[in-house]
Amino acid sequence: MTEMMTSPVDAAGPPDVLHEVEQRILWLSAAIVDHANRVRPNPTGLKVGGHQASSASMVTIMTALWFEHLTAADRVSVKPHASPVLHAINYLLGELDEDYLTTLRSLGGLQSYPSRSKDPDPVDYSTGSVGIGATAPIWGALSRRYVDAMTGTAGTGRQYSLVGDAELDEGACWEAILDPMVAELGEVCWIVDLNRQSLDRIVPEIGANRLRAMFEAAGWQVLTAKYGRLLHGLFGRSGGEALRDRLDTMPNPEFQRLLRCAPGELRDRLPGSGPHAAALRELLSSLDDATLHAAIRDLGGHDLGTLRATLHEIDDTRPTVIFAYTVKGYGLASEGHPQNHSSLLTAGQLGELAERVGVSAERPWARFEPGSPAGLLCARTAARLRRTPPGTAGTGPIPQDIGRTPTGRSTTQAALGRTLLDLSRAAPEAARRVVTLAPDVSSSTNLGGWVNKVGVWSPVERHDWFSDDPETILHWREKPTGQHVELGIAETNLVGLLGELGATWSRWGEPLLPIGVVYDPFVERALEPWSFGIYAGGQSILVGTPSGVTLAPEGGAHQSISTPSVGLEQPGCVTYEPAFAIDVEWTLLASLARLGRPDGTSAYLRLSTRPVDQSLAGVPEDPAAREHRRRQVVAGAYPLRRCAGAPAVTIAAMGAVMTEALEAADRLTALGMPADVVCVTSPGLLFEAVQERTGGVLETAFPAHRAAPMVTVLDGHPHTLAFLAGIHRVRARHLGVTRFGQSGDLDEVYRYHGLDTGSIVAAALDLR
């Protein structure tokens, strides 16, 4: 652990011009929030919000980064509540039009939190979901390394995260920090805004030492910017060690209370009652009021010289964390107040701020004069940070149909690995862009053959000590050309990396085709960060397998229920739950073709380990009919069986229960209730078609002239398919899973949940 002991002797003072820029950024960030809340009309009266205090604590740090340290190759993730600071900097650098400064949190304007896909100015990483934006640069660093190993075109550059100290409470941060791959990422640098406040309170304990030890244990370089030059100067005077010890050991709430004290009260409170109180009182008596007022808030995160020296200490051989001590609301009238999180400066306080930083209230958005020292600094910084928009390479043609017709008994999960192997032979250029990820479940999700073929990605080649072991089935060959990335058992890490791998087309112009495989019961654990990755522009395929209560012996803890509706509810994502191996191939290829482009979308495939007779798919032999079936599968549904004449009932089934649906149709026909069977592959696409009344797949799968009472059935919650009855307003029964599962054999578990053939038949008979 290293603590920067910067003194006035060994660190140059910040240039006046840099301080001028810092103060203008403070003003702009506060004024952007003020205008949104006090100036812009608000006819509804709903709170607009914004975070002047949280922004203020980051102003010095971000000024030092942007105007002294960043290069065009670097990327920065900005903590959510500091978005006004980012917009203020972009404005001074000419990357944001003045008209946008009055649009914070308005439709089409500046977003509440930095958004890579929605903000009008440059944003490297979307933030807003606490912990996820902080970890994104880790996965961005891995993605850049992967692309550079593949193409040599991704260059270099640091990956910074500007993190609030309260954000470190999120488990997502520590899951990422502890992954073994992260310790090698020397380009990663976190700067922790250690202002010791959260939304509701002052953090009660002095937790910095514990946090530093945790980062050190994970192999990170730990730097601390704790005090500024003024305090370091006082520490060298008589009584200075007492002052340091008092500040180091005092509880956070007491320190925050001192920030609210006038100098006279400060002289009484600061010495405390310890054995060195007298020496401390003597030191304070030698200071005038202005110096004492400045000293108590002279923290390293607000001292440009301290920050400069600390940033120069980064060694780039391992990840780095910098604990930058700050004051929440620094430079504002609300600084240090325990309830300042979303408080607004009064009109009078804003006017005082404008006067102090030298801004005219009549021209609040004025930039620096072009020829002034500050204007020239902004121009030089803008030129240094300007990036050339990347071109976009192609993925290579992706076939729609490899041509295989599966036979025998097989599972949809096994079809995943086989399709990837077939793709590597049929379309090697596109297959080279595929990268698979798993949290220690490669072999149990049928990726073993693929991993054996393409190898495991590693920044450097590692020796395979089991290469000569004849009983080794899964070969773990780690090399820079590998196409499989294995992470620890943390789904949040997997989908974080999945999202960043899915954004390489827009960052470096090199599209990848990322596929992440997790156990389906844990998709919901991964859903929030994956959803945020989609929001941020990452395009990927998430495969949940094995799924449902079809995992009969595994019991309720491993039986997913609500995951089938993900595709109905997740923007930017198409979901598929194939019943047959050929459906896996077609939907996977279609999903791959949607990745890595401006209008691309992500996909979620829900697969099963249940062996199914593949002849039940009835794949047409005629090429035109086969293509017609493929299009239906990709569109969301297809008629699997049509009875002679008008049906008495339609069974709409999805996924693993297709065998029971077909058996039920046979029994119903024998009972005088001829049944149509429709195989649903994507409830989300069907719902979109119903909403838009576009015909197409609806007319093919559910034609009006064959409308009949309907039974829907799936291994998941029945509401997923319940909307289908509304297409023609027919009577319906909806079968599925509505309670936690039980262990047992498949027949027992299906009967327990009412998914067995008899339950389907009974539901249809109820509709007569």
Secondary structure, 3 states (H helix, E strand, C coil): CEECCCCCCCCCCCCHHHHHHHHHHHHHHHHHHHHHHHHCCCCCCCCCCCCHHHHHCCHHHHHHHHHHHCCCCCEEECCHHHHHHHHHHHHHCCCCCHHHHHCCCCCCCCCCCCCCCCCCCCCCCCCCCCCHHHHHHHHHHHHHHHHHHHHCCCCCCCEEEEEEHHHHHCHHHHHHHHCHHHHHCCCEEEEEEECCECCCCECCCCCHHHHHHHHHHCCCEEEEECECHHHHHHHCCCCHHHHHHHHHHCCHHHHHHHHCCCHHHHHHHCCCCCCCHHHHHHHHHCCCHHHHHHHCCCEHHHCHHHHHHHHCCCCCCCCEEEEEECCCCCCCCCCCCCCCCCCCCCHHHHHHHHHHHCCCCCCCCCCCCCCCHHHHHHHHHHHHHCCCCCCCCCCCCCCCCCCCCCCCEECHHHHHHHHHHHHHHHCHHHHCCEEEEECCCCHHHCCHHHHHHHCEECCCCCCCCCCCCCCCCCCCCEECCCCEEECCCCHHHHHHHHHHHCCHHHHCCCCCEEEEEECHHHHHHHHHHHHHHHHCCCCCEEEECCCCCCCHHHCHHHCCCCHHHHHHHCCCEEEECCCCHHHHHHHHHHHHHCCCCCCCCEEEEECCCCCEEHHHHCCCCCHHHHHHHHHHHHHCEEEEECCCCCCCEEEEEEHHHHHHHHHHHHHHHHCCCCEEEEEECCHHHHHHHHHHCCCCHHHHHCCHHHCCCEEEEECCCCHHHHHHHHCCCCCEEEECCCCCCCCCCHHHHHHHHCCCHHHHHHHHHHCC
